[in-house]
Amino acid sequence: MIEPESKGMKERKKMKANRLYGIKDLRFEEVDMPELKEDEVLVKVKACGICGSDVNRYFTSGTYHYPTIIGHEFSGVVAGVQNKEDEPLLGQRVGVFPLKPCFSCDQCKKGNYELCSHYDYLGSRCDGGFAEYVAVPKWNLIKLPEKVTFKEGAMLEPASVALHVLKRLDDLEGENVLITGPGPIGIILAKLAKIKGAAKVILVGRSDDKLTFAKQHGIEFTLNSNDGEFDSKLNAITEGKGFKFGLEGTGASSCIEMILDRINAEGSVVLYGNPHGDIAIRKDSYWKILRKQLILQGTWNSSFGGEKNDWKEILDLIDRGRLKISDLITHTLPLEGLLEGLQKMNDTDCFTCKVMITEDD
């Protein structure tokens, strides 16, 4: 491996990392630096966001093997390469698409890499970004323009997931959109829907703190679903026109039903929230799907590495100042503060939007 700081060194270097050894067993420790494969480079991590899935991995679900360095929303600088021809990459500021496709299954051959049947994944199936360094395939890198910060680079992943949701829909121009879940992706979705020309975008949740935060950060219409005048307020905002599109981000049966009950005939509902258990809907809501001839579809991850590249589009929107997302970061912590960040996100009495493990930009 060719490293700008250690050419010719034979002894394997060490780094600091957060490794998950089991549920609620996270250790900040010194480990061996990654060994690079032929197609990989070494990325020095500058920023890594904590995703809700990371919280679940620590508290409830775990990972595919142990120990694992979690974290898949990250950016950094190329600090080492395996091959001499890759030396021009050294020092390049990059974002990282975390899904590692097999490139050989049917969907990969179509360029639908997010639908790969045999993928690997940085931060869950293999080591990820809550460390000083990560081994990353060159294919997974996206160069950051100078105006884009490392924190924004780390948020390319959730923002691209949000854009991927919207691309499941027809033209949003002049249409009303109902979104559930006022977390980072829900807020970014609402911002993107307006950029794409939606008329009225309403973000719905149950936390007044989260809804207030969303409103303070550019979301014009927010509503608490527990409001006794919820439907009358929805009707007033849309001037009785209702919604053509619904985007469900909580993974909860009640929220799916709420959207199905309120979308107009021949409307579309996209499900993007990870479920925390079995999903069941009432018969009356199921009838809505049939009798209103609704389109119900799912989405996962984001497109990368071809013509359908959500990451390039998001990066362009950020670089041109059309999409502001770094203001969604409510907490920044050092690498050794990951456990504190996970606990903050899991504490219902502590308000968080995006918690970021970061070095200074």
C-alpha positions in Angstrom: 0.0 0.0 0.0 1.3 3.4 -0.9 0.7 6.0 1.8 2.0 9.6 1.5 3.1 9.6 5.2 4.7 6.1 5.4 6.1 4.9 2.1 8.4 2.0 2.6 7.1 1.1 6.1 6.6 -2.6 6.6 5.1 -2.6 10.1 1.3 -2.5 10.1 0.1 0.8 11.5 -2.6 1.2 14.1 -5.7 3.5 14.2 -8.5 4.3 16.6 -12.0 2.9 15.8 -15.4 2.2 17.4 -16.0 -1.5 17.1 -19.3 -3.2 17.9 -18.8 -6.6 19.6 -22.5 -7.2 20.2 -25.7 -5.5 21.2 -24.8 -2.6 23.6 -21.2 -3.6 23.5 -19.3 -0.8 21.7 -15.6 -0.4 22.3 -13.4 2.5 21.3 -10.0 0.9 20.8 -6.8 0.7 18.8 -6.9 -1.7 15.9 -4.9 -2.5 12.8 -5.2 -0.2 9.8 -7.2 -1.7 7.0 -5.3 -3.8 4.4 -6.2 -2.7 0.9 -7.4 -5.0 -1.9 -6.5 -4.4 -5.5 -9.5 -2.1 -6.2 -9.4 -0.1 -2.9 -8.0 3.1 -1.5 -7.6 4.2 2.1 -9.9 7.0 3.1 -9.1 9.1 6.2 -12.5 9.8 7.7 -13.3 13.5 8.3 -17.1 13.3 9.1 -19.5 10.4 9.7 -23.2 10.9 10.5 -25.1 8.6 12.9 -28.1 7.0 11.1 -31.1 5.7 12.9 -30.1 2.3 11.7 -26.8 2.7 13.6 -28.8 3.3 16.8 -30.8 0.1 16.1 -27.6 -1.8 15.5 -26.2 -0.8 18.8 -29.4 -1.1 21.0 -31.4 -3.9 19.4 -30.4 -5.6 16.1 -26.6 -5.9 16.0 -24.7 -6.5 12.8 -23.9 -9.5 10.6 -20.7 -10.4 12.4 -18.5 -9.2 15.2 -16.6 -7.1 15.8 -17.8 -4.6 13.2 -17.0 -0.9 12.7 -20.4 0.6 12.0 -21.1 3.9 10.2 -22.1 4.3 6.5 -22.7 8.1 6.1 -19.1 9.4 5.8 -16.7 11.5 3.8 -12.9 12.1 4.0 -9.6 12.3 2.2 -7.9 9.6 0.1 -4.8 8.9 2.3 -3.4 5.7 0.7 -3.5 3.7 -2.5 -2.6 0.2 -3.5 -1.5 0.8 -7.0 0.9 3.4 -8.4 -1.6 4.4 -11.1 -4.0 5.5 -8.3 -1.5 7.9 -6.8 -3.3 10.9 -8.4 -6.2 10.1 -6.0 -4.1 10.9 -3.0 -5.4 14.0 -1.1 -8.7 14.0 -3.0 -11.7 15.0 -0.9 -14.4 12.4 -1.3 -17.9 11.2 -0.3 -18.5 7.5 -0.2 -21.4 5.4 -1.5 -21.6 2.6 1.1 -23.1 -0.2 -0.9 -20.5 -2.5 -2.6 -22.3 -4.3 -5.6 -21.3 -7.7 -6.9 -21.4 -6.3 -10.5 -22.5 -9.8 -11.8 -26.1 -10.3 -10.8 -29.0 -9.4 -13.2 -29.8 -6.0 -11.5 -26.1 -5.0 -11.5 -25.9 -5.8 -15.2 -28.8 -3.3 -15.7 -27.0 -0.6 -13.7 -29.5 -1.0 -10.8 -26.7 -1.4 -8.3 -28.9 -0.6 -5.3 -30.9 -3.7 -6.1 -27.8 -6.0 -6.1 -28.6 -9.5 -5.0 -25.1 -10.2 -3.4 -24.0 -6.8 -2.1 -21.6 -6.0 0.7 -22.1 -2.8 2.8 -19.7 -0.5 4.6 -20.7 -0.1 8.2 -22.9 -3.2 8.6 -21.6 -6.2 6.6 -18.0 -4.9 6.5 -16.1 -2.2 8.4 -17.4 1.4 8.0 -16.8 5.0 9.0 -16.6 5.3 12.8 -12.9 4.9 12.6 -9.9 7.0 11.6 -9.5 5.2 8.3 -11.6 3.0 6.0 -10.8 0.8 3.0 -13.1 1.9 0.2 -13.4 0.6 -3.4 -12.4 3.3 -5.9 -15.8 2.8 -7.7 -17.6 4.0 -4.5 -15.9 7.4 -4.4 -17.4 10.7 -5.4 -15.2 13.8 -5.6 -16.3 16.7 -3.4 -16.1 20.2 -4.9 -14.1 22.6 -2.8 -17.3 24.5 -1.7 -18.8 21.3 -0.3 -17.7 20.6 3.3 -16.9 17.2 4.8 -20.1 17.4 6.9 -22.1 18.0 3.7 -20.2 15.1 2.1 -21.2 12.8 5.0 -24.9 13.9 4.4 -24.8 12.9 0.7 -26.0 9.5 1.7 -29.3 10.4 3.5 -29.9 13.2 0.9 -29.5 10.7 -2.0 -31.8 8.3 -0.3 -34.4 11.1 -0.1 -34.0 11.9 -3.8 -34.3 8.2 -4.7 -37.7 8.2 -2.9 -38.9 11.1 -5.1 -37.8 9.4 -8.2 -40.4 6.7 -7.6 -43.1 9.3 -8.5 -44.4 11.0 -11.6 -43.8 14.8 -12.1 -44.3 16.7 -8.9 -44.9 20.0 -10.6 -48.0 21.7 -9.0 -48.9 18.6 -6.9 -49.5 18.3 -3.2 -47.3 16.0 -1.1 -47.9 14.5 2.3 -44.8 13.2 4.2 -44.6 11.3 7.5 -41.6 11.4 9.8 -39.8 14.7 10.5 -36.3 13.2 10.8 -33.4 14.2 8.6 -34.6 12.3 5.5 -38.2 13.6 6.0 -37.0 17.2 6.1 -34.7 16.7 3.1 -37.5 15.1 1.2 -39.7 18.1 1.9 -37.0 20.5 0.7 -36.4 18.4 -2.5 -40.1 18.2 -3.2 -40.3 22.0 -3.3 -37.2 22.1 -5.5 -38.9 19.7 -7.9 -41.9 22.0 -8.1 -44.5 20.6 -5.6 -47.3 23.0 -4.7 -47.9 22.2 -1.0 -45.6 19.9 1.0 -46.9 19.0 4.5 -44.5 17.2 6.9 -46.4 15.2 9.6 -45.1 13.8 12.9 -45.9 13.4 16.6 -43.0 15.4 18.1 -43.7 19.1 18.4 -39.9 19.7 18.9 -39.1 17.9 15.6 -41.9 19.7 13.8 -40.8 23.1 15.1 -37.2 22.4 14.1 -38.4 21.4 10.6 -40.3 24.7 10.3 -37.3 26.7 11.5 -35.3 25.0 8.7 -37.4 25.8 5.7 -40.4 23.5 5.8 -43.5 25.8 5.5 -46.2 23.3 6.5 -45.8 21.0 9.5 -48.6 19.2 11.4 -48.9 17.1 14.5 -50.9 14.0 13.6 -52.4 14.0 17.2 -53.9 17.5 16.6 -57.6 17.3 17.1 -58.1 19.5 14.0 -55.6 17.5 11.9 -57.9 16.8 8.9 -59.4 20.3 8.8 -56.0 21.8 8.9 -54.8 19.5 6.0 -57.9 20.5 4.1 -57.2 24.2 4.7 -53.6 24.0 3.6 -54.5 22.2 0.3 -57.6 24.3 -0.2 -59.6 21.1 -0.4 -57.5 19.6 -3.2 -56.0 16.8 -1.1 -52.8 14.9 -2.1 -51.6 13.1 -5.1 -48.5 11.8 -3.4 -47.7 10.3 0.0 -44.3 9.4 1.4 -44.1 7.3 4.5 -40.9 7.4 6.5 -41.7 5.9 9.9 -42.3 2.2 9.2 -45.3 2.3 11.4 -48.7 0.7 10.5 -50.6 3.7 11.9 -48.7 6.1 9.6 -49.2 4.0 6.6 -52.9 3.9 7.2 -53.0 7.6 7.8 -51.5 8.2 4.4 -53.7 5.6 2.6 -56.8 7.2 4.1 -55.9 10.7 2.8 -54.4 10.2 -0.7 -56.5 11.1 -3.6 -57.8 8.5 -6.1 -55.1 7.3 -8.5 -52.5 8.7 -6.2 -49.1 7.1 -5.3 -47.7 6.2 -1.9 -44.0 5.4 -1.5 -42.8 3.5 1.6 -39.2 4.2 2.7 -39.2 3.9 6.5 -37.5 0.9 8.1 -40.1 -1.2 10.0 -39.5 -2.0 13.7 -41.8 -5.0 13.6 -44.6 -6.6 11.6 -46.8 -4.2 9.6 -50.6 -4.7 9.6 -53.2 -2.4 8.2 -57.0 -2.2 8.8 -59.4 -3.6 6.3 -60.8 -0.2 5.7 -57.4 1.2 4.8 -56.8 -1.8 2.5 -60.0 -1.1 0.7 -58.7 2.4 0.1 -55.9 0.9 -2.0 -58.4 -1.0 -4.1 -61.2 1.5 -4.5 -59.0 4.5 -5.1 -56.7 2.5 -7.3 -53.6 3.7 -5.5 -50.0 2.8 -6.5 -48.2 1.5 -3.5 -44.4 0.9 -3.8 -41.3 0.6 -1.8 -37.8 2.1 -2.2 -34.4 1.4 -0.7 -31.0 3.0 -0.7 -30.0 5.2 -3.7 -28.7 5.0 -7.3 -25.0 5.4 -7.9 -22.3 4.7 -10.5 -24.3 5.2 -13.8 -26.7 7.4 -15.6 -29.2 7.1 -12.7 -26.9 8.7 -10.2 -28.7 10.3 -7.3 -25.4 11.3 -5.6 -24.3 13.5 -8.5 -27.6 15.3 -8.6 -27.6 15.9 -4.8 -24.0 17.0 -4.9 -24.8 19.5 -7.7 -27.8 20.9 -5.7 -25.6 21.4 -2.6 -22.7 22.9 -4.7 -25.0 25.4 -6.4 -26.6 26.4 -3.0 -30.0 25.1 -3.9 -30.1 22.5 -1.2 -29.0 23.3 2.3 -28.7 20.3 4.6 -25.7 21.0 7.0 -28.0 23.1 9.2 -29.8 19.8 10.2 -26.7 18.8 12.2 -27.7 19.5 15.9 -24.7 17.8 17.5 -21.0 17.2 16.6 -18.8 14.9 18.6 -15.3 13.5 18.3 -14.6 9.9 17.2 -14.5 8.7 20.8 -17.9 10.3 21.4 -19.9 7.8 19.3 -21.5 6.0 22.2 -22.6 9.4 23.6 -24.1 10.2 20.2 -26.0 6.9 20.0 -27.3 7.4 23.5 -28.5 11.0 22.7 -30.4 9.8 19.7 -32.0 7.0 21.7 -33.0 9.4 24.5 -36.6 10.7 23.9 -35.9 13.6 26.3 -32.9 14.8 24.2 -33.7 16.5 20.9 -31.5 15.5 18.0 -31.8 15.7 14.2 -28.5 14.7 12.7 -25.6 13.8 15.1 -22.2 13.9 13.4 -18.9 12.4 14.4 -16.4 14.8 12.8 -13.1 16.5 12.6 -12.9 20.2 11.9 -13.5 21.1 8.2 
